Amino acid sequence: MADLFVRVLRAHQWIYENSGGLVGHRLLMGNPTLLLRTVGRKTGQPRTNALTYVLDGQDYVVTASNGGSPRPPGWLANVKAKPDCEIQVGRRATPVTARATYPEDPDYTRRWAMADKVNQGRYTQYQKQTDRPIALVVLSPR
């Protein structure tokens, strides 16, 4: 079942990218989705990930859940190494600066609740599956 979910997510990202953002802003269950464009910290190659987001003022917040895996997603290391990156929301590309936040951040709990609500409580389930604190990444337009 997890393999099917991964394939569906990859297909969604492919459609989002290849339609120029005309299709794909909303994930299967209506979740708002953005494309995060980073540079691989080891390879220097461009990387793109489709991620559910929530708005916090003018900032976009994405969750580095990796489905509750003990390992964070690779894109988290990329934004930590090079915080200046780009997002695409629908057809609009925006340069952003990424900042990983953790439970000790004063806004983390509020942002977590917002992100978890948009994702129908799945982030809380993912956090129960792993001992690592799941980072919230704040993407601030430059």
N, C-alpha and C positions, 0 to 999 in steps of 0.2 A: 504494500500500500504506500509506503514512504517513497519507493522508487517511482510509482505513478505520479505522486504529488510533485516530486522533483522534475519529472518530465513535463508536467503541466506548467510549472513555473518557468521552465526554460522556454517552452513554446510561447507563453505569455510575453516574456522578455523579447523574444525574437519578433513577435508581431509588433510590439511597442516600438522597438528600434526600427524595423523595416517599414513601418507605416509613417515614419517621421513624427510619431506621437499622436497621429490622428486616432489610433485605436490603442488602448492599453492603459490609459490613465486610471481606470477602475479595474481592480483585480476581480476575480470570480464572484466574490460575495459583496462587491461594491467598495472594497477597501481602496482608498486613494493610493496610487503607486507612482513613484518617481524613478527615474534612471539616475544612478549615481555613477559618474565617470571619474575614475581615479587612475593613478599610474602605479603599476606593480613595483613594490619597494625593492624586490630582488631583480626583476627582469627589466624594469623601465618601460614595459609595454603597457599600452592603454587597456583598462579593464572597465567593464560596465556591469552593474548589478541593478536589477529591478527590486525595489524595496517599498514596503508599505510605510507611509509617513503620517505624521500629524503636524498641524501648524501650531506654533506657539508664538503668537505675535507675527513678526516677519520671518522668524526662524522655522526651518523644517527640522523635525526630529524623527530619526530612524533608530531602530532597535537592532543591536548586534546579537540577536538571539541564536542564530544558526540552528534553529529548531530544537534548542535545549541541549545541544551537543556539549561535551566537556571542553571542546575547542571553540574559540571565537571564530567568526567568519574571516576569511582572508582579507576582505576589503577593510576590516578594522585596522589591521596592521598597515595597510596602504595609506589610510587617511591620517594615522598617527605619524607616519614617516613624512608624508607630504600633505599637510592640511588644506592647501589650496587645490580645490578640485571643482567639478561642475556637476550640476544637476539638470535634469530635463523633466519638466512637469507638463504633460500634454505635449504641445509643440514648442514650448518656450524653454530655452536653455539659459541657465543663470550661473555665473561663477559664484562659488561659495567658499567659506573657510569652515572646516570641520573641527569640532572639539568633542572628544569623548568625555562623557561624564559617568560617574558611578554613585552608589548610594550615599556617599558622604557629601555630595553636591547639594546645596540647599534647595535647588529646584527639581532634583531627581524624582522625588516621590510624586509631586504634582504632574510632572511630565510622564512618568511611568503610568499613572492612572489614565491619562489622556490617550497614550499609545495603546494601552491594554484594552481600553474601551473600543477604540477603532478596530482592533483585531479580535473582538469578541472574547476576550479573556485568555487567549492562547499564550500571551507572553507570561502570564502568571503560571500557567501550566509548564511552559518551557523552563522557567526559573526553578520550579520544583524538581526538574529532571537533572539539574546540574549544580555543582557546588560553586562554580565561578559566578561572581556578580555579573549580570548581563549589562553591558554598557548601553547607554543611550547616547547617540551621536547627534549633536546640535550642528546643523548646517546653516550658517549665517550668510546671507547674500553680501557680496563685496560691492 
